Amino acid sequence: MSHKRRRATIFTAAAASVVAGVALVPNWSAGASTVDQPTVDKQTKATFQRLADAVFTGRTDALVASDKQQYRGRKSLSNRFHGDVRLSKSLTRNENTAVSQLRDRKKRLASLGEQYSGGKTSVTLGKTRVNGDRATAEVTETTTLTYAEAKGKEPKTTGFQAHHRLSFAADGNGNWRLTEVRDTDDGVAVNQPTAPTVPEPTTATDDNPPEATRSATTRNPAANPKNLTSGTYNYKAMADYATKYWSNYNPDYPNFNGTGAGGDCTNFVSQALKAGGWKHEPGYTYDFHKWFGNADIQSDSFVGVNEFSWFALSSKRVTGLANVYQMDVGDVLQVDFDKDGSKDHTMIVTSRVNGVPYLTYHSTNTYNRSVASVLASYPNAAYYAYRT
C-alpha cells in the first residue's frame, strides 16, 4: 500500500455495544478461584473465534441495516457465549465509537446514492499463542456486502478478506479479556472504522518527479470516454487479472503484506497493468524512470505508491483525470489519506456501470468496491485518478 513499502495500521476497536459483556468459554474449572497459568484449550479457541465473528459482524451490520432494523430478529450475540471471559471495558467503549463512525459512513454512502441491502461476515481462526497470562490469536475475516437494487450489469456484491491479531490478557482469576484488535494487512477495509495511519512522506532521490493533479469527487462530471478497444493495451486482461488474484495471490510475485513490508496494493496493480500489456523498463530499482517486477526483483516504481505515480506520469503511460467518476476499466486511483502530499494507496478499476467505477485492490484484499464507498469512507482524503 504505502510508499517505500512501509506501513503500520492499528485500530483498537474490539467490541460493539451489542457484544458488551459477551463472555468466552473458559478452559479451566468453573469452580476454581485462581489460576496460576491459564491455558487455551480447543474449546476456548473456538470461543475466541466466535467472539471475533461477533465483533466484525457488528461492524458489518452498522453498514447494512437501518438503526431500527439493525438487530431486529437477530439472536443476541451475548447468548452465544458462556463463562467469565469477556471483552475489556475500554475496548467495549472503543467499539461503540467505531460502530457509530460506521453508521455515519453508511449515511454518507446513502447521500452518494449507494446502500447495502445485506452483509455476511465469517471468521476463521489461525495460530493461537499463549505466554503466561497473555494470549494472541490470528484470525481471517471474510465479509461480503450486497449492493441494494443492483440492476443489469452492476456488480451484485463487494467483499474483502482481512487479517487481524487479537490480544487477550488473563486476570488473577484466570479470566481472559480481549485487549486489542490489530489489522495485520496494512489495509483499507470497507468496515475499517478510521482512516489508516500513514508514514512520513516519500521524497525522490534524483531529479524532480512529476506532480499528479488532484481529481474532483463530484458525481456526474463531464464525459471523458475511454477507448477500450484501441489495441494498445488490453484493459479486459487487466480487469480479469485483478479479479482472478484479488484474494488468491499470484505465486509468480512476492507478497508485500505484513508488518514492515509496506502493503501489496501497488505491486498488485502493477501486475494487472503488466498483464494488460505494460512493458518492463529495465534499470536501477531506485530510478523512478524505470518499471519492472517479477519473482526476484522489483523496481520501486513497481511496488511503491508515489514511485508508481512518478513513473507513470513521466513515461506518459497515464494522464490525470479531472474527476474520479471519469475512470473506466484499467484506470488507476490513488489516495492520500492525510493530504500531506504523499500518496498512500493504489487501486485499479475492474468495471464501470451506470457511471460508477468499481475498484479492486490488495491491502486489504477487496473486489468490486464502488468509488462512492471509498469516498464515503475517506471524505477528507485527496484523490488522484489516472487514465491508462
N, C-alpha and C positions, 0 to 999 in steps of 0.2 A: 504494500500500500504506500508506504512512505518513501520520500526522497532518501537516497543513500541507505535504503534498506533498514532504517531504524524506526521503531515504533513501539510504544507501550500503551496499552489501553486497559484501564482498570475501572470498573464501576462497582461500587459497594452497595448494590441493591439486591436484597435477597428474600424479602417476604412481604407479600401483599396483605392488606388488612383482612382479606378473607382467609388467609392462612395464619393469621396471628394466633399463637397458641397451638399450632399444629404440632403434633408430637411424633417422634420416631420410636420404633420398637427397640427397646434396649436389649442388649445381648447378655445381660447378667441377671441374677436372681432378683425378682421384683421385691423381695423382702430384704435385700441387702441394704445396709445403711451407708456403707462406704465401700469404695473400690480402689485398690491401690494402683492397679494398672489396667485401665479399661481397654477392652479389645473390640474389634469389629468382626462379627461373625457374618455368615451368609444372610441371616435374617435382617441384621442391621444394615448391611449393604443394600438390600432390597428396599429398605425404607429410606435410605439416603437417595436412591434413585427416584422413589415416589415423591419425596419432598421436592427434589429438583423439578420434577414434572409439574407439581402444583405451582411452584414459583413461576416457571416460564409460561405455563398455561394461563396464569393470572395476567401476565403481561400481554399475551396474545388476545385474551378476552377484552382487555382495555381498548384494543384497536378495533375490535369487531362489533360487539353488541352495544346497544344504547344503554345509558345508565340504568334505566328501569328494567331492561331485558337482560342485563349482563349475567346475572346468576339465577334467573328465573328457571326453575325446573332442574337446575344443576345440583347434584348431591353435594352437600357441604364438604369442602376439601378436608376440614378437620375430622370428618367422620372416617376418613381413610386411614387414620393413624391411631396408634395406641401407645401408652407408656409415658415416660417422663423426659424424653429427649426432644428438644424443640428449637425453634429459631431464637436468636438473641433479640433482645428488645430493641437494640439500636438498629439492627437490620430490618426489623419489622417497620420501624418508623421510616427508614430509608426507602423501603419498597413501597410504602404508602405514597411517598413523594414520587417515586418512579412511575407508579400506575397513574397518578394524577397527570404527570407530564405526558404519558402516552394517550390519555383521554383528550388532552389539549391538542396533541398531534392529530388525533382522529378528526377533531373539529376542523383543523386547518386543511386536512386532506379533503374533507367534505366540501369545504369552500372552493377547492380546486376541481370539484366535480367527480370525486372518486370516493368509493366506500368499499369496505369488505363485508360480504354477507355471511362469511363463515371462516373458521380457522381451526386448525388441528395442530397440536404440539405433542411430541413424544420425546422421551429422554432415554438414552442408553448409558449404562454405567461402564466406565473403563477401569483403569487402575485405581486401587484404594490403598493408601499407605497410612500406617499408624506409628507414631513416635511419642511414646509416653502418653500424655494427656492431650495430644494433638493428632488430628487425622485430616487427610486430604482425599478427595475423590474427583477423578476426571470424568466428565460427562459430555455427551454429544447431544445437542438439542436439534431436532428436525421439526421445522414449522412450515405449514402450507396455509396460505390465505386465499380465499376465493373472492374474486372480483364480483361485486354486485352488478347485476344486469349486464353482464358481458354479452356482446352481440357479434354475430358474424365471425370475422377472423380475429377479434380481440382475444387476447390470452384469457383463459378461464381462471388461471391461478398464478400466483407468485409464491416463491418459497425460498428457504435458506437452510443451511446447516451451520451451526455454531458450536464451538468447543469452549467449555468452561472448567475452571478448577474450583471446587467447593472446599472451604476450610472449616473444620469443626474443632471445638475445644470442649474438654470434659471438665465438669466442676468436681468439687470434693466428694460428691456422692456418686460420681461416675456417670452423670447425665450429660450427653452430648448436646452442644449448642452450635448451630451454624453461625459462623462469624464473618465469612467473606465469600463473595462470588466474584471470580476473576475471569474476564474474557481472555482466552489464550490465542485467539485468531488475529489480534491486532485489527479488528474488523469493524464493519458498518452494517449491523443487522437491522432489520425492519423494526424489531421491538426493543432495540437498544435505547434506553431512556434519555441519554445525554450524548452530546457530541463527543467524538473521540478526542483524547489528549494528543497533542501534536508536538513533535520535537522542534529543536531550533531550526531556523530556515537554512536551506541549502544554498551555497554560493558556487558559481562556476570557477573552475581552476584555470581557465585560459581566457580567450578573448570574450568580449561582451556577448552573452547569449541573447537571442531574440525574446522580446516580451510578448506574451499572449494577451489578447484583448478580452476583457470580461464579457460574458454573454448575459443578455437580459433574460428574465424568467417569466415574463407575462404571457398569458395564453393568447392564441390566435395572432401570431406575428405575421409579417409579410411573407408570402410564399417564397421559398428558396428550394425548388425541387432538385433532386439528385438523380443523375443518370446512372441507374443501377446496372445497365447493360452496355456500358461503354467499351468493355473489353480490356481496359487497363488493369482493373482488379476484379476479383470475383467476390463480391460482397456477400452473396449467399454462402460461399465457403467460409467466410469469416464468422457469420452467424451460426452456421452448422457446427463449426469447431467449438465455439463458446458454449453452445447448447450441449454438445457431447461431453465437454470436460468441465462443466461448471462445478460439479461435485466429485467426479471421478478423474483425478489428475492424470495428465499425460506423463507416463514414466520416462519419456524421452527428454524431459526438462526437470530441473531441480525445483523444489518446493520451498519458497521463502517465507512460509508462515511460521509462527512460533516466536517465542521471546528472543529478542535481539536480531531476528532475521529480517525484520522490516516489512513483512507482508508481501503477498504474492500478486497483488492486483495488476501492477503494470507488466510484470512478467507474463501474466495470463493474457492480457490484451495484446501484447507484442506477439505472442504465439498465434493468436487468432488472426492478426494482420498478416503475419507470415504465411499462414495457411491460405489466405486470400490473395497472395501474390507479392507482398512486400519482400524485397530482396535485401540480403545482407550487404552492409557497407563495412568491410573489414578494417581493422586498425587497432589502436590502443584502446583498452577498455575504458579509460577515463576521458577520452576525447568525445565530447557530445556530438561531434560531426559524424561519428561512426555509430553503426547499429548492427548488432549481431547477437545471436544466442543459440546455444544448443545444450546438450547434457553436461558439457565440460567447462564451458566459459560463456560469459555474457557481458556485453558492454553495459556501462552504467545507464546508457540510454534505453537499453532493452528492459531493464528492471526498475529503474528509478523514475519517480513521478515527474520531477522537474526536468531531469535529463532527457526524458522522452519528449517532453514539450519542446525543449530546445532543439533536439534533433529534427523532430517532425516539421517544425516551422522553418528552420534554417535550410533543410533539404527540399522544402516546398512540397513535401508529401501530404501536407494538410494545409488547410486555410481555416481561419477562425470564422465561426458563425455568430451572427448578431444575437441570436436567441436560442435557448436550449430546445425549444419546441420545433426548431427547424431541422433537428437531427433526423437522420434516416439510417437504415441498416448499414452497419460497418463504421459509422461515425463514432467518435470518442468523446466522453465527457470527463473532465477533471474537476475536483473540488478543493478549495482552500477553506477549511472549516473555520479557522480563526482570523482569516483575512490579513495574515501577516506577509502576504506576497509570495509565500512558498506553498506550492500545491501539495495536497496530502493523499489524494485517492484518484484512481483511474477506473473507468467503466467503459463498456462497449455496447452499442445499440444492436440488439438482435431482432427487433421487429418494430414496426411503426404502423399503428392502426388508428384511423379517425383522428389524425393529427397528434397522436400521443406516442412518443418514443418509449420503448421498453428496454431496460438495461439488464445486462448480465455481467457478473464480476466475481472475483475472489476477494477474500478478506472483508467480509465474511462470504462464504460460498452462497451466491444468490442468483436466481434466474427470474427473468420477466418482471423486474421491478419497474414500475412506471416512473417516469421523471417527476410526475406530480408527487409520488410518495417520497422521493428523495428531497424535493423542495419543502414538503410539509415537515419532514424530519429535521432539516437543517435550514430554516428560513433566513438565517443571518450569515450564511456562508457565501463565498464568491464562487461563481461557476464559469468554466471555460469549455466551450463546445467546439469541436474540430470536425470539419468536413474532410474525409479521407478520399 
